[in-house]
Amino acid sequence: MEQPKLTLETRIGVRLSGLEGRDEIIRWVKESGYIVGEVIAVHGAEIAGFDDYDLLVISWDEWKKLKPIFPIVEGEKAPAEPGVLRIICCPSHSDLSPLGQEEMDEDTALLPYPLDRQNLLFQIKALLERRRKWGDLRYRLKEREDVLRSISEVFFSVDHEFRYTFFNEQAQKIGGKTYQEVIGKDMWETYPFLKDTEFYRQMHQAAVDRKIFISEYLGPITGGWFEMRIYPSAGGLSVLFVDISARKKAEESLKKAREQLTEANANLERAVEERTAQLHAVNERLEEVLYSIAHDLRSPLRSMQGFAQAFVDDYSAVLDDSARDYAKRMTSAAVFMDRMLKDLLELSRVTRTDLSLESISLAESWESSLILQEEKIRSTGACIHTPAELGQVMANATLLVQILANLLGNSLKFSRKDVRPEIKIWTEKLENQMLGIYIEDNGIGIEARFHDKVFRVFERLNGADYEGTGIGLTIAKKAAERMKGHLDFTSSPGSGTTFRLRLPRN
C-alpha cells in the first residue's frame, strides 16, 4: 500500500467565492511551499477536479454546496482511503447551525473571516500532520492485517457479541468457510457444534475475566492438537490456534520411550539382583568349601609335619647329609603350608564374619598392633613415630588391629639392608566424613609394574628373599572394605611405601 504524500508538495485547492482577499490567501499558501490550484467550478452537488487536491480552502457558502459529496456514515466518515481535508472560512455573520456536529470530524477546521495568515498556515500544517499520523496508522494496521491474514496458523477475531470481525486464510481453510460467509456472523451459529464444549466455556470465561487465556485443545474439525491463545481487547477477543500435533506426537513417542526405558531398567535391575544373588550364593559356597578344605587339611598336614620331625630326630644318626636336607625341606614346606592354611582361614573369617562397627580409638588400636609386632620391632631395631593424637574411627576393633598389624609387619619385613627401619603414622580429615590413616616406611619400595598385584591372593613379589604367604595385604584390604573403607598405597623403589587407609570418622 502506497502511503499518501504528506510533504510541502501537497496540493491545496482554493474555492473562495464571495470572500475578499482570495489572491492574498493563495499567495500565502504558495509562499509556504505548497502547490496551489483553484477549484474550477461547482455544478450542483459536484465540484470539478476536487479529487486532485489533498486539502480545500473553501468559503462557508461554497461548503454548503459541497458537503453532500463528503459522505457521512453513522457519524463517521466512510471507511476509505484518506479523503480531502477542509478548511472552511466563515464570515462573522455566518449561521453555522446547519453544520451538524457529526460533520465536525478530524478532517475539518473552521476559521473566522477575515483570515489571519499565521492561523491559516497553522491549521494547514495541523491537518496535514493529523493526516500523516492517520495514514501511517492505517498503513501499519493494513500491514499487520496482511500478516495475520497470511500466517500459517488459525487466527480470527470476534466482537463482544461473538460476531466474527476477522477470519484469516488458514481459518477459512480449517473451518471450511470463506471470509464473506463468516464476517459479521455469530460464531456459535456459524459452527453450532462448538456449543457446550470446553472451547465454548473458555471463550466466555476469557470474555468475562479479560485476561489472556492459554490452553491445549483437540480440534473437533481436524482432530489435531492445537495450542489456543485468547487475547482480550477493547473490541472483543482475538484467538490464535497453533498446530501442535507434531509436538504432541513427539511427546507421546517420548513418553512411550521413557516407559519402555523404565521397564527395561526395572527388568535390568531385577536381572542384576538375581545375578548378584546367584553370585553371592556361589561365593558363599566357594568360601565354605575353601574354609572346609583349609580347616580339614591342617590336621593331616600337622601329622606329616610331626612324622617328618620325628623321622629326623630318631634316624638322624643313620642318615647322610642329603637325607637330612630332604627331611628338613619337608618340615619347612609343611610349616609354610600350615601358615598358608591359617592365612586362608583368616581371610575366610574376615570375609564371612558379621561385623558391628563402633567408635574406636585409633591410638589404642595402633598400640595393640605394636604389641603384636613387638618381636619384629625389637629384632629390626625399628624406630616408630607416633603422634600424640590420631582420632576416632567407626570400625570393628579386631579387624582394625589386624589391618594395622599387617601393614606394620609389611613395613618391617620389607626394610632395606643396613638401614634402620623408620615407620611413621599420621591422620588427616578427608571429605565425606572420612579419616585418612597413613603408614609410611623407608623400605625397599615397590616397582610400578607390580602395583596392581600387591593386593592379590598368593602374590609374593619378593618370595625368594622374604618370608610370607602373600595373603596378609589381601586380608587387610578386604577388612577395610568390610568396614566401609578403602586401602591403597603409593610407592617407588628405594623410596619406601606409604599405605593409606580410609575409614569413616566418628
PEMO-V77385 format. One line per field, one symbol per residue. ss: DSSP state (~ for helix, > for strand, _ for the rest). phi: phi as a letter, one per 40 degrees, with the letter a starting at -180 (. if undefined). A space follows every 50 residues. Layout:
ss: ???
phi: ???
This chain:
ss: __________>>>>>______~~~~~~~~~~___>>>>___>>__>>__~ ~~__>>>>>~~~~~~~~~~__>>__>>_______>>>>>>>____~~~__ ~~~____>>>>>>___~~~~~~~~~~~~~~~~~~~~~~~~~~~~~~~~~~ ___>>>>>>___>>>>>_~~~~~~~___~~~~>__>~~~~_~~~___~~~ ~~~~~~~~~___>>>>>>______>>>>>>>>>__>>>>>>>>_~~~~~~ ~~~~~~~~~~~~~~~~~~~~~~~~~~~~~~~~~~~~~~~~~~~~~~~~~~ ~~~~~~~~~~~~~~~~~~__~~~~~~~~~~~~~~~~~~~~~~~~~~~~~~ ~~_____>>>>~~~~~~~~~~~_~~~~~~~__>>>>_____>>>>_~~~~ ~~~~~~~~~~~~~________>>>>>>>>>___>>>>>>>>______~~~ ~~~__________________~~~~~~~~~~~___>>>>>>_____>>>> >>>>>_
phi: .ccccbcccdcbcbbbcgbcgdcccccdccccgccbbbccabbgbbbcgc ccbcabbbccccccccdccbcbbfgbcdcacdcccbbccbcccccccccc cccccccbbbbcbcccdccccccccccccccccccccccccccccccccb ccbcaabbcccgccbaaccccccccgbcdccbcgccccccbdcccgbccd cccccccccfbcbbabacccccgccbccbbbcaccibbbbbbcbdccccc cccccccccccccccccccccccccccccccccccccccccccccccccc ccccccccccdcccbccbcccccccccccccccccccccccccccccccc ccccbbcacbccccccccccccbdccccccgcbbbbccbbgbbcacdccc cccccccccccccccccgbccbbbbabacbcffbbcbbbbbbccgbcdcb ccbdcccgcbcbccbbchbgbdcccccccccccgbabaabaadgbgbbcb bbbccc
